[in-house]
């Protein structure tokens, strides 16, 4: 029963939050506390099922029965504190802070292979797009607090990135296959290639040679 209550309430809350913020379900399932609590309730249910099958008219495993009752009681007591944790976890400012930390962790690790660097590029771009979407939606909804938190998070990311940029290897500054098809990246990459080739666009939009 306690597992059914937890699954029902948490799934509704997470789904409502995921409608506003992309990636919430992924962050929720990757959180250590959520995984441990879910595992606890699953273990309690499995033990209860096995205990029900082991009970007979002339045989009662006393120690197993006491352990199962203790686990079930613990699950019932845990419901309210866990709901409080879920509400805290899904607060907009905490979601934004978590996305910012993911972006910083993805881009600011200096020692890695080219393949790891390309995967980190994709994770970083995805996190930045999430923060941008949150800021745009907050502005559209006239939610000043969430919009300011998202902008501050992007500012903090930029400052951390500038600190770590000199330590990053050369592979980080190449356009990786994981982000090459991203519209924003492909346009920027094309523009840089044009600049390196000595081409630019005049005020009519037609390509012309730069003076050097």
Helices and strands as residue ranges (DSSP letters): H 2-18, H 24-30, H 32-54, H 62-89, H 92-107, H 114-140, H 144-165, G 170-173, H 183-196, E 199-201, E 207-209
